Amino acid sequence: MAERDGAVTPAALAERVDVPEDALAPRLERLRETGWLARSDGAYATSAQGADAYRRLVAARRERLEELLGDWTPEAHHELAALISRLARDLVAEDSAARPAA
């Protein structure tokens, strides 16, 4: 549930990630209790704390991708810089979806 997604119900998220809702609901509540998510009207959204963590994770992924590209500089390649940012966000989302439930 990245910051760009907005609020989502447990049922909709369970369908999206192909996990039973009864297995997902306690984990969502745990994330809410620890401050990573906020809940309103039965739907969950990334909290300010969760959004900040997401931004830091994307920035770290972006930094690592830039390191892998060596001497490449985003200032000289604006289009590629945008693609690297998108890839970093997508990798974070992919990692989250692929991670088995605890």
C-alpha positions in Angstrom: 0.0 0.0 0.0 2.1 2.8 -1.2 1.3 6.4 -0.6 0.1 6.9 -4.2 -2.6 4.2 -3.7 -4.8 6.1 -1.2 -7.2 4.3 1.2 -8.1 0.6 0.6 -10.4 -1.8 2.3 -9.0 -5.1 3.7 -11.1 -7.0 1.2 -9.8 -5.0 -1.8 -6.2 -5.3 -0.6 -6.6 -9.1 0.0 -7.8 -9.5 -3.5 -5.0 -7.4 -4.9 -2.2 -9.4 -3.2 -4.0 -12.7 -3.3 -4.0 -13.3 0.5 -7.1 -14.3 2.5 -8.7 -11.3 4.2 -8.8 -13.0 7.5 -5.0 -13.5 7.3 -4.4 -9.9 6.2 -6.7 -8.1 8.6 -4.6 -8.7 11.8 -1.5 -7.5 10.0 -3.2 -4.4 8.9 -4.3 -3.7 12.5 -0.7 -4.3 13.7 0.6 -1.8 11.1 -2.1 0.7 12.3 -1.1 0.1 15.9 2.5 0.8 15.2 1.7 4.0 13.3 2.5 2.9 9.7 -1.2 2.9 8.6 -4.2 5.0 9.4 -7.8 3.6 9.4 -10.9 5.5 8.5 -14.4 4.1 7.7 -13.0 0.6 7.5 -10.3 1.5 5.0 -6.6 1.8 5.5 -4.2 4.3 4.1 -0.5 5.0 4.6 0.0 7.3 7.6 2.5 10.2 7.6 5.0 7.9 9.3 4.4 5.2 6.7 4.6 7.6 3.8 7.9 9.0 5.2 9.3 5.4 5.5 8.1 4.7 1.9 9.8 7.8 0.6 13.1 6.9 2.4 12.9 3.4 1.0 12.4 4.6 -2.6 15.2 7.1 -2.1 17.5 4.3 -1.0 16.5 2.2 -3.9 17.1 5.1 -6.3 20.5 5.8 -4.8 21.5 2.1 -5.2 20.4 2.1 -8.8 22.4 5.2 -9.4 25.5 3.6 -7.9 25.0 0.6 -10.2 25.0 3.0 -13.2 28.5 4.2 -12.2 29.4 7.6 -13.8 25.8 8.3 -14.9 24.5 11.6 -13.6 20.7 12.2 -13.3 21.3 15.9 -14.1 22.6 15.1 -17.5 19.9 12.5 -18.3 16.5 13.8 -17.2 14.4 11.2 -18.9 16.5 8.3 -17.5 16.4 10.0 -14.1 12.6 9.8 -14.2 12.7 6.1 -15.2 15.1 5.3 -12.4 12.7 7.0 -9.9 9.8 5.0 -11.3 11.8 1.8 -11.1 12.8 2.4 -7.5 9.1 2.9 -6.6 8.1 -0.2 -8.5 10.8 -2.3 -6.9 9.6 -1.2 -3.4 6.0 -2.2 -4.3 7.2 -5.5 -5.9 9.2 -6.4 -2.8 6.2 -5.6 -0.5 3.8 -7.7 -2.6 6.3 -10.6 -2.8 7.2 -10.7 0.9 5.5 -13.6 2.6 3.1 -12.7 5.5 4.7 -12.9 8.9 
